[in-house]
């Protein structure tokens, strides 16, 4: 890996030793305590969740397919993180870094597709899904994610040997097996796109929640039973749990990563937001708990 170099080898020109480039690299990155262990558990939970959705036919609808693709992308990103943390990617660090970037962007896009499709389903109540809808979504997500991945590959290819361009280069594989996320230019190719997707997901979540609450209010107007109070309390409990599931699955929590980047130089802010980092380490377990270990899903598994 290139962080082992202090003396940059590409710029020994004919005027050596008058011109020598010395490049400062951060040689290590700090990994939070138990991060890898929690992430491994999370990866197992991703795989179990995907397996359940593939096993149960009723879950293999458009929403289920989008969720499977989202979890697959996040799982691949987490797997790359764990392998890099155990120094198992030294021979393929740069390809792994590009793959990690691709799956990060694709995961954000699948979250947005999930949010958009759920909102469309609630709004139009279509009983039959368009035949090629998933193929269209897939082409959009994988193709869109491939474009910025190709761009940063070309940027690295063209500029990695020029220290003058280091501040503009993603530097995939220089510090760790990922793009450099600490520079301000990272807003252009990493934090910015994910923030835009996260804002879109937040808007979709608000629209979905508003729609559900509106339907709930209309149902309450039509409900005239003796046990109306108890029924409403039960309905509220289920509704808020549904909100929590939608909030998690639509990827709104990606905002926490961006906030963490903004306060990375603030010691107090970093301590407060450490909980968000651990939340993302354990995200697979959270998803498994919310979407698999619920009564309706367990009944589908037993009836299979």
N, C-alpha and C positions, 0 to 999 in steps of 0.2 A: 504493500500500500504506500501511497505517495507521501503520507505524513512522516515517513521515515527519513525523508530528504530534508536537510537544512540548506544544503548548497544545491541550487537548481541546475541540473546538468545540461539543459538544452541551449544555454546562452554563452558558451565558451566560444567567442568569435575570434577573429584574427588578431584583435587588439588585446587578447588575454595577456597579462592579468589586469589590465586597466579596467575592464568591464566584467564584473561578476555579479550575478543576481543571487541574493540571499533571501529566501522566502521563509517567513515565520508561519508555522502550522501549529494548531492545537493538536497535540499528539493523542490525547485521550478525551473521551466524553464521559461524564459522570452518569452512572446508571442508578436509579433509585433502588433502595433496598427491597429485595424480594420481587422486583418488577418482573424478572424473567420467570420466576416460579408461578406468579399469578397469571402471567400471560400464557404459560403452558396450559394451565387449567382452563383459561378462557378459550384457547384454541380447541381443546377437547370438547368444550361446550358448543362451540361453533359447529364442529363436525357432527355432534349428536343432533343439534337442531336441524342442520341441513339433511341429515339422514331421516329424521322424522318427517320432514316436509316432502322428501322424495318417496318415502314409504307409504304415506297416507294420500290416497288419490284425491280426496276432497280438499286437501291443502295445496294441490298442484294447480291452482287457478292462477290468474295473472298476478294477483297480490303475492301469492306464495312464491311464484317464479322470481318476481322482483326481489323479494326478501332473500331467497336463496342466493341470487347473484350478489346482492349487497354483502351478505355474510361471507360468501366465498372470497370477495375482494378484501374484506377486513381480515379474514383468516390468513390469507396469503401475506398481507402486510405484517401481521403479528408474527407469523412464522419466520419471515425474513429478519425481523427485529431480534427474535430469540436466537436464530442461527448466527447472526452477526455478533450478538452478545457473547456467545460461546466460541467465537473465533473460528467458525466452520465455513466461512465464506471467503477466506483470504485469497483463494485462487480465482474466484469469480465475483469479486467485490463490485466492480463497476456494472456488469450485467444485472446483478442482484439489486443494485441501487436504482437502475432504470426500471426494473420490474416493480420495485417497491413504489416508486413514483407513479407508475402506470396504474397500479392497483389502488393507490390512495385517491387519485383523481377519479378512476372508474367507480370506486366505492361511493364517493360524494355524488357522482352523477346518478348512480342507481338509487341512492337515497332520494334524490329529487324526482326521479321517475316514479318511485314508490309513492311519494307524497302527491304528485300530480295525478297518478292513476286512481289513488284512493279518493281524492277530492272529486274526480270525474265520476267515479262509481256512485258516490253518495249524492251527487247533484243530479245525475241523469237516470240513476237506478236501472242501468242496462242489465237485462237478464242474460244476454248472449254477448260474449266478447268477440271483437273483430278477429278474423281468422289469422291475419298476419301481424297482429298488434305486437306480440312479443318479439318477433323478428325485427320489426321496425325499431322498437326500444333497444334491442341488442345492437343493431347496426349504429344507432345514434350514440350509445354509451361507449362501446369499444372503439368506434371510429373517432369520436371526440377526444377520448383519453389518449389515443395514439398520436394525435396531432401535437400537443405540447410535449409529449415524451420524445417525439422526433425532433422537435425544436431544441430542447435542452441537450439532446445528443449531438446535434450539429454545433451548438454553442460550445460545448466541451471540446468537440473535435477541432474546432477552428481556433479556440482561444486558450486551451489549457496549457500551451507551451509559452504563453506570453504573460509574464507577471503583471504587466500594465493592465490586463483585462481581468485580473483575478476578482475584482469587486463586482464584475458583471457576469461571472461564470458560475453556473450551478455547482461545479466541483464535485460531481458524482464520484464517490469512492475515494476522496482525498482524506476526509476525517473519519468517516464511517461509511457503511454501505448504503448510502442514501444521498439525496441532494442536500446541499448545505442550506439549512433553514434559518440560520442565525443572522444572515446579512439582510440589509434593507431591501436588496434586489429580490429577495425571496418573496416579497409581496407580489411581484409581477408573475412569478411562475408557480408559486405554491400557496401561500397564505391568502392572497387576493382571490384566486379562483375558488378556493374552498370556502372563503367567507361569503362570496356571492351565492354559492350553492346553499350555504347554511341559512342565509337571509331568505332565500326563496323557500326553503323548507319551513322556516319559521312562519312565513306568510301563509303557506299551505296548511300548517298546523292550526293557526288561528282561524282560518276559514273552515277547516274540518270541525274544530271544536265549536265554532259558532253555529254551524249547520246542525250538529248533534244537539246542542242546547235548544235551538229553535224547534226541532222535531220533538224534543222532550217536553217543551212548554206546550206545544199543540196537543200532545198526548195527555198531558195533565188536565187540559181543558175538557177533553173528551172522557176523562175517567171520573166516574161517579160511583164509588163503592164505599162500603162501610169501613173497610180497612185501608182507606186512601192514604192515611199518614204512613202506615207501615210500608205500603207498596212504594210510595215515593222515596222513603228512606232507602229501601233496598235498591231501587232504580238509581238513586244518586250514587250509592256506593259502587255499583257496577259501572256507571258512567265515568266516574273519576278514575277508576282502575283502567278503563278503556282509554281515557285521555293519557294516562301514564304510558301505556303500551304504545300508543300512536306517537307520543312525544319522543320516546326512545327510538322507535323504529324509523322515524322520518329523519333522524340524524341531526336534530336541532342542537344536540350537545356538542356538535363540532365547533360551535361558538366558543366553548370553553378553551379549546386548543388555541384559537386566535387570541383570546384574552390573555392566556398564559404567555404567548409570545410577546404581547404588548408590554407586559409587566415583568419581563425576564430580568431586567436590571434592578427591579425593586425587591429588596429582600423580604419585606413584610408581605407584599403581594404574592410572591412566589410561595411563601409558607402557607398562605391562605388557599392558594390554588393547587397545592400539592394533592389535595383530595380529588381534584378533577383528573389529575394524571392517573391516580390509582383507580378511579372510576373507569377510565378508558382501558387500563390494563385488565380489569375484570369485566369488561363490557360483554364478552361472550357468555359469562355466567349470568349476568343480568338478563340478557336476551333469552337464555334458556329457561330461566325462572319465570319470565313474564309470558312467553309465547308457547312453551312446551308444557311446563308444570302448571297448567290451568285445566279446569274441569273439562271443558269442551274438547280440548286437544287430547287429553288422556282418554276420554270416551271414544274418540275417533280411532286412537291407537288400539284400544281393546276390541272395537268392533271390526277392525280390519280383517 
